[in-house]
């Protein structure tokens, strides 16, 4: 830019739009909440920059010049663009979205969430596509570099910048096939320990919180097989005498969608007579997306699908 070029000033574009729309210095000043004297000085500056009088006196009114007529629509478009540029993106019309969101979730969470979230998306944001990934990425770095938009599940990483919102607090119950011996009498720690179990662990671990609780009673269970998928473990339990642990709603809470697959498989859910730590399901995202309107809609859609209130933490 040379020393003779006018400095780009967004306020001049706004003033030009007001002057050309109102065709009155006084009305333009009122529209922009400034004084008529200040608006007169702005009009003089615009005349120098554009080398055109823009508005000229015609009796008691002012009329636009041909150059002003030519600029009117363009000035209005510039002001609309400025408004869109400087308006918060926190609120969007989901019907206008055309995005693909990538969500990372354990298979049980993904299965519980996908159908309801897809139905909501089709109704509110038909231009949105969803991609579900299993827990294949290190969530902190994947959120940071944009490989995933949202992680949903038991959030166990503690990257300081990650935003986390808790969605559901669940308890663990024992799932067994119809007619399983454990359904014939009240379940006790000893009877639970005596049964064969299928454990779920992406890392292949045989032990977990249930083993710690049983050890308090000098009991030890036998884990016959470890699978990386809750859905596979439940399917195996439905066809064998193995016991599978699954999440369920707290006793005073509405039914959890995460138990829908267990119910669909015909599994019986038995309360475990031991104090086990609750399981918290949450969602995590990178803070650069906190104010993004599209991402706000996605988080709200997940929240509504899981029927959870919003409680944010960092």
Secondary structure by P-SEA (a helix, b strand, c coil): cccccccccaaaaaaaaaaaaaccaaaaaaaacccaaaaaaaaaaaaaaacccccccccccccccaaaaaaaaaaaaaaaaaaaaaccccccccccccbbbbbbbcaaaaaacaaaaaaaaaaccccbbbbbbccccaaaaaaaaccccccccccccccccbbbbbcbbbbbbbbbccccccccccccaaaaaaccccccccccccccaaaaaaaaacbbbbbccccccaaaaaaaaaaccbbbbbbbccccccccccaaaaaaabbbbbbbccbbbbbbbbccccccccccaaaaaaaaaaaaaacccccccc
